[in-house]
Every structure is written in structure tokens, then in C-alpha cells.
Amino acid sequence: ISILNSFQECTLKQIMDQESEIVHDTQSLHSDMQTLVYENYNKFIAGTDTIRKMKNDFKKMEDEMDLLAKNMESITSFSEQISCTLQ
């Protein structure tokens, strides 16, 4: 009600200026909100890409560790054969 009373004491130009200011502020807030949405979306996409890359890297590392284990088994087997031969 106090807002209504204060508008009743304003001139039409003051009210129109106030409306323009509110419209400008609303557009500015809308623009800021869109910027935040786009920034968060970009961060989400970057995070998704990072997780996908990490998953691929871990899979590759797991495969390499399996290969290393097989190589170590072969080395151990050859070492045992050499030891038996030398004995």
C-alpha cells in the first residue's frame, strides 16, 4: 500500500522512468541468469569430458597392468627355466 501511495505522489514521467529502470534491471538479471546457465552448462560438459577421459585412461592403465603382469609371469617362468638348466 505504501508503494501505491508513493506512486500516487509521483508524476507520470517519474513512473515511466521507474518502469524503464525496472525493465532494464529485469533484462540485466535475465542476461546474467543466461550467462550463469551457459557457464554451468560448459562446466558440466567439461566435467563429463574429463570423467570420460579418466575412464578411458584407467581402462588403458588396467590393460597395461594386465600386460605387465603377463610379462612378469613370462620373465619368472624363463628365469625358472634358466635356473633349472644351469643346475
Secondary structure as the mmCIF struct_conf table of DSSP 4:
data_model
#
loop_
_struct_conf.conf_type_id
_struct_conf.id
_struct_conf.beg_label_comp_id
_struct_conf.beg_label_asym_id
_struct_conf.beg_label_seq_id
_struct_conf.end_label_comp_id
_struct_conf.end_label_asym_id
_struct_conf.end_label_seq_id
HELX_RH_AL_P HELX_RH_AL_P1 SER A 2 GLN A 8
TURN_TY1_P TURN_TY1_P1 GLU A 9 GLU A 9
BEND BEND1 CYS A 10 CYS A 10
HELX_RH_AL_P HELX_RH_AL_P2 LEU A 12 LEU A 86
#
